[in-house]
């Protein structure tokens, strides 16, 4: 695919640009250079990488015992017996 003058004028109108003839030619050349790079990429074979073999299997999804509430509250600077109490930060 290439950008010719007709396509460039159409793009210019859609982008609400007012280019001079020199600018239009220069921009079309730059766009064609980008499109040629994309053509090179399209020509590359699609090599899908196989999934990585790891020696670490995923851990199972299992319910584990939680920290005892009394033990957690014992380390808190201030509690009401059931919850942590923290200083108010927003007034």
Biopython code that builds the backbone (N, CA, C, O; Angstrom):
import numpy as np
from Bio.PDB.StructureBuilder import StructureBuilder

atoms = [
    (1, "UNK", "N", (0.844, -1.175, 0.000)),
    (1, "UNK", "CA", (0.000, 0.000, 0.000)),
    (1, "UNK", "C", (0.891, 1.240, 0.000)),
    (1, "UNK", "O", (1.898, 1.303, 0.704)),
    (2, "UNK", "N", (0.505, 2.194, -0.782)),
    (2, "UNK", "CA", (1.245, 3.454, -0.821)),
    (2, "UNK", "C", (0.262, 4.617, -0.728)),
    (2, "UNK", "O", (-0.916, 4.491, -1.066)),
    (3, "UNK", "N", (0.765, 5.721, -0.273)),
    (3, "UNK", "CA", (-0.032, 6.941, -0.178)),
    (3, "UNK", "C", (0.284, 7.787, -1.403)),
    (3, "UNK", "O", (1.397, 8.293, -1.547)),
    (4, "UNK", "N", (-0.693, 7.937, -2.279)),
    (4, "UNK", "CA", (-0.496, 8.781, -3.449)),
    (4, "UNK", "C", (-1.072, 10.177, -3.167)),
    (4, "UNK", "O", (-1.574, 10.434, -2.072)),
    (5, "UNK", "N", (-0.998, 11.056, -4.138)),
    (5, "UNK", "CA", (-1.453, 12.435, -3.947)),
    (5, "UNK", "C", (-2.931, 12.503, -3.620)),
    (5, "UNK", "O", (-3.346, 13.290, -2.769)),
    (6, "UNK", "N", (-3.725, 11.686, -4.287)),
    (6, "UNK", "CA", (-5.174, 11.684, -4.057)),
    (6, "UNK", "C", (-5.490, 11.258, -2.624)),
    (6, "UNK", "O", (-6.315, 11.876, -1.951)),
    (7, "UNK", "N", (-4.825, 10.198, -2.166)),
    (7, "UNK", "CA", (-5.042, 9.733, -0.794)),
    (7, "UNK", "C", (-4.540, 10.768, 0.202)),
    (7, "UNK", "O", (-5.150, 10.965, 1.253)),
    (8, "UNK", "N", (-3.436, 11.429, -0.117)),
    (8, "UNK", "CA", (-2.877, 12.427, 0.780)),
    (8, "UNK", "C", (-3.814, 13.620, 0.914)),
    (8, "UNK", "O", (-3.973, 14.157, 2.010)),
    (9, "UNK", "N", (-4.429, 14.037, -0.168)),
    (9, "UNK", "CA", (-5.382, 15.150, -0.114)),
    (9, "UNK", "C", (-6.595, 14.766, 0.723)),
    (9, "UNK", "O", (-7.105, 15.579, 1.493)),
    (10, "UNK", "N", (-7.054, 13.531, 0.571)),
    (10, "UNK", "CA", (-8.192, 13.046, 1.360)),
    (10, "UNK", "C", (-7.836, 13.015, 2.851)),
    (10, "UNK", "O", (-8.639, 13.433, 3.686)),
    (11, "UNK", "N", (-6.635, 12.519, 3.191)),
    (11, "UNK", "CA", (-6.188, 12.503, 4.587)),
    (11, "UNK", "C", (-6.027, 13.924, 5.137)),
    (11, "UNK", "O", (-6.355, 14.201, 6.291)),
    (12, "UNK", "N", (-5.528, 14.795, 4.305)),
    (12, "UNK", "CA", (-5.348, 16.184, 4.701)),
    (12, "UNK", "C", (-6.698, 16.821, 5.049)),
    (12, "UNK", "O", (-6.810, 17.546, 6.037)),
    (13, "UNK", "N", (-7.695, 16.551, 4.251)),
    (13, "UNK", "CA", (-9.031, 17.097, 4.489)),
    (13, "UNK", "C", (-9.636, 16.507, 5.769)),
    (13, "UNK", "O", (-10.244, 17.229, 6.559)),
    (14, "UNK", "N", (-9.466, 15.186, 5.972)),
    (14, "UNK", "CA", (-10.027, 14.545, 7.160)),
    (14, "UNK", "C", (-9.345, 15.017, 8.440)),
    (14, "UNK", "O", (-9.982, 15.084, 9.491)),
    (15, "UNK", "N", (-8.049, 15.345, 8.362)),
    (15, "UNK", "CA", (-7.310, 15.803, 9.533)),
    (15, "UNK", "C", (-7.389, 17.317, 9.699)),
    (15, "UNK", "O", (-6.767, 17.873, 10.605)),
    (16, "UNK", "N", (-8.136, 17.979, 8.845)),
    (16, "UNK", "CA", (-8.293, 19.439, 8.882)),
    (16, "UNK", "C", (-6.937, 20.137, 8.824)),
    (16, "UNK", "O", (-6.660, 21.051, 9.600)),
    (17, "UNK", "N", (-6.096, 19.686, 7.887)),
    (17, "UNK", "CA", (-4.781, 20.289, 7.677)),
    (17, "UNK", "C", (-4.779, 21.088, 6.389)),
    (17, "UNK", "O", (-5.546, 20.808, 5.467)),
    (18, "UNK", "N", (-3.918, 22.075, 6.335)),
    (18, "UNK", "CA", (-3.698, 22.818, 5.102)),
    (18, "UNK", "C", (-2.213, 22.752, 4.798)),
    (18, "UNK", "O", (-1.431, 23.540, 5.332)),
    (19, "UNK", "N", (-1.819, 21.819, 3.944)),
    (19, "UNK", "CA", (-0.417, 21.619, 3.620)),
    (19, "UNK", "C", (-0.095, 22.236, 2.277)),
    (19, "UNK", "O", (-0.937, 22.302, 1.382)),
    (20, "UNK", "N", (1.151, 22.689, 2.155)),
    (20, "UNK", "CA", (1.621, 23.164, 0.861)),
    (20, "UNK", "C", (2.001, 21.937, 0.033)),
    (20, "UNK", "O", (2.058, 20.826, 0.561)),
    (21, "UNK", "N", (2.253, 22.129, -1.230)),
    (21, "UNK", "CA", (2.621, 21.016, -2.095)),
    (21, "UNK", "C", (3.878, 20.303, -1.630)),
    (21, "UNK", "O", (3.956, 19.075, -1.682)),
    (22, "UNK", "N", (4.867, 21.071, -1.174)),
    (22, "UNK", "CA", (6.122, 20.488, -0.689)),
    (22, "UNK", "C", (5.886, 19.691, 0.582)),
    (22, "UNK", "O", (6.384, 18.574, 0.724)),
    (23, "UNK", "N", (5.124, 20.268, 1.509)),
    (23, "UNK", "CA", (4.827, 19.568, 2.766)),
    (23, "UNK", "C", (4.031, 18.295, 2.510)),
    (23, "UNK", "O", (4.269, 17.261, 3.135)),
    (24, "UNK", "N", (3.076, 18.387, 1.577)),
    (24, "UNK", "CA", (2.247, 17.235, 1.240)),
    (24, "UNK", "C", (3.115, 16.097, 0.683)),
    (24, "UNK", "O", (2.931, 14.937, 1.053)),
    (25, "UNK", "N", (4.046, 16.426, -0.191)),
    (25, "UNK", "CA", (4.935, 15.429, -0.773)),
    (25, "UNK", "C", (5.851, 14.829, 0.286)),
    (25, "UNK", "O", (6.057, 13.616, 0.319)),
    (26, "UNK", "N", (6.402, 15.683, 1.156)),
    (26, "UNK", "CA", (7.307, 15.209, 2.205)),
    (26, "UNK", "C", (6.566, 14.286, 3.184)),
    (26, "UNK", "O", (7.090, 13.239, 3.563)),
    (27, "UNK", "N", (5.355, 14.672, 3.592)),
    (27, "UNK", "CA", (4.583, 13.851, 4.517)),
    (27, "UNK", "C", (4.174, 12.527, 3.874)),
    (27, "UNK", "O", (4.185, 11.486, 4.531)),
    (28, "UNK", "N", (3.818, 12.567, 2.605)),
    (28, "UNK", "CA", (3.466, 11.331, 1.900)),
    (28, "UNK", "C", (4.671, 10.395, 1.834)),
    (28, "UNK", "O", (4.518, 9.186, 2.007)),
    (29, "UNK", "N", (5.856, 10.929, 1.588)),
    (29, "UNK", "CA", (7.073, 10.105, 1.560)),
    (29, "UNK", "C", (7.339, 9.475, 2.928)),
    (29, "UNK", "O", (7.706, 8.304, 3.018)),
    (30, "UNK", "N", (7.151, 10.259, 3.989)),
    (30, "UNK", "CA", (7.360, 9.728, 5.336)),
    (30, "UNK", "C", (6.344, 8.630, 5.662)),
    (30, "UNK", "O", (6.694, 7.608, 6.253)),
    (31, "UNK", "N", (5.090, 8.848, 5.274)),
    (31, "UNK", "CA", (4.056, 7.834, 5.528)),
    (31, "UNK", "C", (4.331, 6.562, 4.723)),
    (31, "UNK", "O", (4.119, 5.455, 5.216)),
    (32, "UNK", "N", (4.791, 6.721, 3.509)),
    (32, "UNK", "CA", (5.137, 5.555, 2.695)),
    (32, "UNK", "C", (6.307, 4.791, 3.295)),
    (32, "UNK", "O", (6.348, 3.564, 3.209)),
    (33, "UNK", "N", (7.268, 5.501, 3.908)),
    (33, "UNK", "CA", (8.391, 4.830, 4.574)),
    (33, "UNK", "C", (7.889, 3.998, 5.753)),
    (33, "UNK", "O", (8.351, 2.877, 5.966)),
    (34, "UNK", "N", (6.955, 4.541, 6.510)),
    (34, "UNK", "CA", (6.373, 3.791, 7.637)),
    (34, "UNK", "C", (5.625, 2.569, 7.117)),
    (34, "UNK", "O", (5.756, 1.478, 7.671)),
    (35, "UNK", "N", (4.850, 2.745, 6.067)),
    (35, "UNK", "CA", (4.099, 1.620, 5.511)),
    (35, "UNK", "C", (5.023, 0.533, 4.967)),
    (35, "UNK", "O", (4.701, -0.652, 5.048)),
    (36, "UNK", "N", (6.167, 0.930, 4.415)),
    (36, "UNK", "CA", (7.105, -0.082, 3.915)),
    (36, "UNK", "C", (7.700, -0.871, 5.075)),
    (36, "UNK", "O", (7.955, -2.067, 4.939)),
    (37, "UNK", "N", (7.925, -0.220, 6.211)),
    (37, "UNK", "CA", (8.393, -0.942, 7.404)),
    (37, "UNK", "C", (7.343, -1.948, 7.862)),
    (37, "UNK", "O", (7.679, -3.061, 8.266)),
    (38, "UNK", "N", (6.089, -1.561, 7.800)),
    (38, "UNK", "CA", (5.017, -2.479, 8.180)),
    (38, "UNK", "C", (4.929, -3.658, 7.220)),
    (38, "UNK", "O", (4.620, -4.774, 7.638)),
    (39, "UNK", "N", (5.192, -3.426, 5.955)),
    (39, "UNK", "CA", (5.211, -4.526, 4.981)),
    (39, "UNK", "C", (6.301, -5.530, 5.324)),
    (39, "UNK", "O", (6.104, -6.737, 5.188)),
    (40, "UNK", "N", (7.458, -5.028, 5.773)),
    (40, "UNK", "CA", (8.546, -5.919, 6.180)),
    (40, "UNK", "C", (8.106, -6.759, 7.380)),
    (40, "UNK", "O", (8.368, -7.961, 7.431)),
    (41, "UNK", "N", (7.440, -6.126, 8.340)),
    (41, "UNK", "CA", (6.963, -6.863, 9.514)),
    (41, "UNK", "C", (5.912, -7.907, 9.136)),
    (41, "UNK", "O", (5.890, -9.006, 9.692)),
    (42, "UNK", "N", (5.042, -7.556, 8.189)),
    (42, "UNK", "CA", (4.023, -8.521, 7.749)),
    (42, "UNK", "C", (4.653, -9.744, 7.090)),
    (42, "UNK", "O", (4.094, -10.840, 7.138)),
    (43, "UNK", "N", (5.814, -9.553, 6.479)),
    (43, "UNK", "CA", (6.483, -10.657, 5.794)),
    (43, "UNK", "C", (7.162, -11.611, 6.767)),
    (43, "UNK", "O", (7.505, -12.733, 6.394)),
    (44, "UNK", "N", (7.358, -11.185, 7.996)),
    (44, "UNK", "CA", (8.009, -12.051, 8.986)),
    (44, "UNK", "C", (7.083, -13.202, 9.352)),
    (44, "UNK", "O", (5.870, -13.015, 9.456)),
    (45, "UNK", "N", (7.647, -14.394, 9.547)),
    (45, "UNK", "CA", (6.813, -15.522, 9.936)),
    (45, "UNK", "C", (6.267, -15.323, 11.351)),
    (45, "UNK", "O", (6.915, -14.714, 12.204)),
    (46, "UNK", "N", (5.086, -15.839, 11.575)),
    (46, "UNK", "CA", (4.457, -15.736, 12.887)),
    (46, "UNK", "C", (4.917, -16.910, 13.729)),
    (46, "UNK", "O", (4.372, -18.010, 13.634)),
    (47, "UNK", "N", (5.910, -16.669, 14.543)),
    (47, "UNK", "CA", (6.441, -17.722, 15.392)),
    (47, "UNK", "C", (5.881, -17.538, 16.795)),
    (47, "UNK", "O", (6.321, -16.671, 17.549)),
    (48, "UNK", "N", (4.921, -18.358, 17.121)),
    (48, "UNK", "CA", (4.348, -18.275, 18.452)),
    (48, "UNK", "C", (5.285, -18.972, 19.421)),
    (48, "UNK", "O", (5.686, -20.114, 19.198)),
    (49, "UNK", "N", (5.623, -18.299, 20.471)),
    (49, "UNK", "CA", (6.524, -18.873, 21.461)),
    (49, "UNK", "C", (5.771, -19.927, 22.268)),
    (49, "UNK", "O", (4.646, -19.691, 22.706)),
    (50, "UNK", "N", (6.391, -21.086, 22.462)),
    (50, "UNK", "CA", (5.732, -22.100, 23.279)),
    (50, "UNK", "C", (5.674, -21.624, 24.728)),
    (50, "UNK", "O", (6.504, -20.818, 25.148)),
    (51, "UNK", "N", (4.712, -22.111, 25.484)),
    (51, "UNK", "CA", (4.649, -21.688, 26.881)),
    (51, "UNK", "C", (5.921, -22.080, 27.608)),
    (51, "UNK", "O", (6.480, -23.151, 27.372)),
    (52, "UNK", "N", (6.368, -21.216, 28.482)),
    (52, "UNK", "CA", (7.606, -21.460, 29.209)),
    (52, "UNK", "C", (7.426, -22.630, 30.170)),
    (52, "UNK", "O", (6.452, -22.693, 30.920)),
    (53, "UNK", "N", (8.363, -23.534, 30.133)),
    (53, "UNK", "CA", (8.324, -24.670, 31.038)),
    (53, "UNK", "C", (8.995, -24.254, 32.332)),
    (53, "UNK", "O", (10.188, -23.952, 32.354)),
    (54, "UNK", "N", (8.238, -24.241, 33.390)),
    (54, "UNK", "CA", (8.803, -23.851, 34.680)),
    (54, "UNK", "C", (8.765, -25.042, 35.616)),
    (54, "UNK", "O", (7.913, -25.923, 35.489)),
    (55, "UNK", "N", (9.676, -25.060, 36.534)),
    (55, "UNK", "CA", (9.716, -26.134, 37.512)),
    (55, "UNK", "C", (8.875, -25.812, 38.732)),
    (55, "UNK", "O", (8.882, -26.565, 39.706)),
    (56, "UNK", "N", (8.155, -24.708, 38.692)),
    (56, "UNK", "CA", (7.371, -24.265, 39.841)),
    (56, "UNK", "C", (5.884, -24.320, 39.484)),
    (56, "UNK", "O", (5.374, -23.406, 38.837)),
    (57, "UNK", "N", (5.199, -25.355, 39.889)),
    (57, "UNK", "CA", (3.762, -25.416, 39.574)),
    (57, "UNK", "C", (3.003, -24.380, 40.399)),
    (57, "UNK", "O", (3.463, -23.948, 41.456)),
    (58, "UNK", "N", (1.857, -24.001, 39.908)),
    (58, "UNK", "CA", (1.029, -23.051, 40.639)),
    (58, "UNK", "C", (0.527, -23.696, 41.921)),
    (58, "UNK", "O", (0.238, -24.892, 41.950)),
    (59, "UNK", "N", (0.429, -22.923, 42.952)),
    (59, "UNK", "CA", (-0.053, -23.487, 44.207)),
    (59, "UNK", "C", (-1.560, -23.689, 44.113)),
    (59, "UNK", "O", (-2.259, -22.999, 43.372)),
    (60, "UNK", "N", (-2.022, -24.631, 44.868)),
    (60, "UNK", "CA", (-3.446, -24.918, 44.870)),
    (60, "UNK", "C", (-4.228, -23.822, 45.573)),
    (60, "UNK", "O", (-3.700, -23.125, 46.439)),
    (61, "UNK", "N", (-5.470, -23.678, 45.201)),
    (61, "UNK", "CA", (-6.339, -22.688, 45.813)),
    (61, "UNK", "C", (-7.049, -23.358, 46.978)),
    (61, "UNK", "O", (-8.046, -24.056, 46.793)),
    (62, "UNK", "N", (-6.532, -23.142, 48.170)),
    (62, "UNK", "CA", (-7.108, -23.794, 49.334)),
    (62, "UNK", "C", (-7.244, -22.796, 50.468)),
    (62, "UNK", "O", (-6.474, -21.842, 50.570)),
    (63, "UNK", "N", (-8.229, -23.027, 51.313)),
    (63, "UNK", "CA", (-8.484, -22.157, 52.444)),
    (63, "UNK", "C", (-7.487, -22.488, 53.543)),
    (63, "UNK", "O", (-7.315, -23.652, 53.905)),
    (64, "UNK", "N", (-6.830, -21.458, 54.072)),
    (64, "UNK", "CA", (-5.873, -21.633, 55.152)),
    (64, "UNK", "C", (-6.368, -20.905, 56.391)),
    (64, "UNK", "O", (-7.159, -19.967, 56.297)),
    (65, "UNK", "N", (-5.909, -21.332, 57.520)),
    (65, "UNK", "CA", (-6.302, -20.685, 58.758)),
    (65, "UNK", "C", (-5.788, -19.259, 58.785)),
    (65, "UNK", "O", (-4.676, -18.988, 58.334)),
    (66, "UNK", "N", (-6.587, -18.352, 59.308)),
    (66, "UNK", "CA", (-6.225, -16.948, 59.392)),
    (66, "UNK", "C", (-5.540, -16.675, 60.721)),
    (66, "UNK", "O", (-5.535, -17.520, 61.616)),
    (67, "UNK", "N", (-4.965, -15.493, 60.842)),
    (67, "UNK", "CA", (-4.348, -15.076, 62.097)),
    (67, "UNK", "C", (-5.443, -14.905, 63.149)),
    (67, "UNK", "O", (-6.520, -14.383, 62.860)),
    (68, "UNK", "N", (-5.163, -15.336, 64.329)),
    (68, "UNK", "CA", (-6.114, -15.213, 65.429)),
    (68, "UNK", "C", (-6.344, -13.733, 65.726)),
    (68, "UNK", "O", (-5.390, -12.965, 65.850)),
    (69, "UNK", "N", (-7.604, -13.338, 65.840)),
    (69, "UNK", "CA", (-7.950, -11.938, 66.063)),
    (69, "UNK", "C", (-7.306, -11.404, 67.347)),
    (69, "UNK", "O", (-6.762, -10.300, 67.351)),
    (70, "UNK", "N", (-7.362, -12.170, 68.420)),
    (70, "UNK", "CA", (-6.801, -11.717, 69.695)),
    (70, "UNK", "C", (-5.296, -11.497, 69.578)),
    (70, "UNK", "O", (-4.764, -10.548, 70.154)),
    (71, "UNK", "N", (-4.602, -12.364, 68.837)),
    (71, "UNK", "CA", (-3.157, -12.213, 68.665)),
    (71, "UNK", "C", (-2.839, -10.960, 67.849)),
    (71, "UNK", "O", (-1.877, -10.254, 68.150)),
    (72, "UNK", "N", (-3.640, -10.680, 66.819)),
    (72, "UNK", "CA", (-3.420, -9.488, 66.008)),
    (72, "UNK", "C", (-3.703, -8.226, 66.813)),
    (72, "UNK", "O", (-2.948, -7.257, 66.736)),
    (73, "UNK", "N", (-4.787, -8.232, 67.583)),
    (73, "UNK", "CA", (-5.138, -7.060, 68.386)),
    (73, "UNK", "C", (-4.145, -6.827, 69.513)),
    (73, "UNK", "O", (-3.984, -5.694, 69.968)),
    (74, "UNK", "N", (-3.482, -7.874, 69.967)),
    (74, "UNK", "CA", (-2.503, -7.728, 71.043)),
    (74, "UNK", "C", (-1.312, -6.879, 70.590)),
    (74, "UNK", "O", (-0.655, -6.254, 71.422)),
    (75, "UNK", "N", (-1.024, -6.847, 69.285)),
    (75, "UNK", "CA", (0.093, -6.064, 68.759)),
    (75, "UNK", "C", (-0.303, -4.642, 68.388)),
    (75, "UNK", "O", (0.558, -3.830, 68.049)),
    (76, "UNK", "N", (-1.600, -4.330, 68.447)),
    (76, "UNK", "CA", (-2.068, -3.008, 68.026)),
    (76, "UNK", "C", (-1.850, -1.986, 69.130)),
    (76, "UNK", "O", (-1.972, -2.318, 70.309)),
    (77, "UNK", "N", (-1.525, -0.735, 68.764)),
    (77, "UNK", "CA", (-1.339, 0.290, 69.783)),
    (77, "UNK", "C", (-2.651, 0.651, 70.497)),
    (77, "UNK", "O", (-2.640, 1.023, 71.671)),
    (78, "UNK", "N", (-3.796, 0.538, 69.771)),
    (78, "UNK", "CA", (-5.073, 0.897, 70.383)),
    (78, "UNK", "C", (-6.186, 0.078, 69.737)),
    (78, "UNK", "O", (-6.255, -0.014, 68.512)),
    (79, "UNK", "N", (-7.050, -0.511, 70.543)),
    (79, "UNK", "CA", (-8.178, -1.302, 70.036)),
    (79, "UNK", "C", (-9.398, -1.030, 70.884)),
    (79, "UNK", "O", (-9.309, -0.450, 71.966)),
    (80, "UNK", "N", (-10.550, -1.461, 70.370)),
    (80, "UNK", "CA", (-11.765, -1.418, 71.173)),
    (80, "UNK", "C", (-12.167, -2.831, 71.588)),
    (80, "UNK", "O", (-13.286, -3.062, 72.045)),
    (81, "UNK", "N", (-11.253, -3.759, 71.425)),
    (81, "UNK", "CA", (-11.507, -5.151, 71.772)),
    (81, "UNK", "C", (-11.874, -5.994, 70.561)),
    (81, "UNK", "O", (-11.721, -7.216, 70.581)),
    (82, "UNK", "N", (-12.364, -5.339, 69.497)),
    (82, "UNK", "CA", (-12.743, -6.070, 68.290)),
    (82, "UNK", "C", (-12.049, -5.533, 67.046)),
    (82, "UNK", "O", (-11.759, -6.290, 66.120)),
    (83, "UNK", "N", (-11.781, -4.223, 67.022)),
    (83, "UNK", "CA", (-11.188, -3.579, 65.844)),
    (83, "UNK", "C", (-9.966, -2.762, 66.253)),
    (83, "UNK", "O", (-9.804, -2.398, 67.418)),
    (84, "UNK", "N", (-9.097, -2.479, 65.256)),
    (84, "UNK", "CA", (-7.986, -1.554, 65.466)),
    (84, "UNK", "C", (-8.558, -0.146, 65.537)),
    (84, "UNK", "O", (-9.491, 0.173, 64.800)),
    (85, "UNK", "N", (-8.030, 0.689, 66.392)),
    (85, "UNK", "CA", (-8.406, 2.094, 66.434)),
    (85, "UNK", "C", (-7.237, 2.903, 65.895)),
    (85, "UNK", "O", (-6.098, 2.734, 66.331)),
    (86, "UNK", "N", (-7.524, 3.779, 64.948)),
    (86, "UNK", "CA", (-6.486, 4.598, 64.319)),
    (86, "UNK", "C", (-6.864, 6.056, 64.456)),
    (86, "UNK", "O", (-8.047, 6.383, 64.555)),
    (87, "UNK", "N", (-5.874, 6.941, 64.465)),
    (87, "UNK", "CA", (-6.192, 8.371, 64.571)),
    (87, "UNK", "C", (-6.944, 8.846, 63.339)),
    (87, "UNK", "O", (-6.717, 8.363, 62.230)),
    (88, "UNK", "N", (-7.822, 9.776, 63.548)),
    (88, "UNK", "CA", (-8.587, 10.350, 62.444)),
    (88, "UNK", "C", (-7.640, 11.197, 61.575)),
    (88, "UNK", "O", (-6.879, 12.011, 62.100)),
    (89, "UNK", "N", (-7.688, 11.008, 60.274)),
    (89, "UNK", "CA", (-6.800, 11.748, 59.378)),
    (89, "UNK", "C", (-7.541, 12.763, 58.548)),
    (89, "UNK", "O", (-6.929, 13.704, 58.041)),
    (90, "UNK", "N", (-8.848, 12.602, 58.392)),
    (90, "UNK", "CA", (-9.651, 13.529, 57.584)),
    (90, "UNK", "C", (-10.708, 14.117, 58.499)),
    (90, "UNK", "O", (-11.407, 13.387, 59.202)),
    (91, "UNK", "N", (-10.823, 15.409, 58.491)),
    (91, "UNK", "CA", (-11.802, 16.053, 59.362)),
    (91, "UNK", "C", (-13.004, 16.487, 58.579)),
    (91, "UNK", "O", (-13.939, 17.052, 59.146)),
]
sb = StructureBuilder()
sb.init_structure("model")
sb.init_model(0)
sb.init_chain("A")
sb.init_seg("    ")
for serial, (resi, resn, name, xyz) in enumerate(atoms, 1):
    if name == "N":
        sb.init_residue(resn, " ", resi, " ")
    sb.init_atom(name, np.array(xyz, "f"), 0.0, 1.0, " ", f" {name:<3s}", serial, name[0])
structure = sb.get_structure()
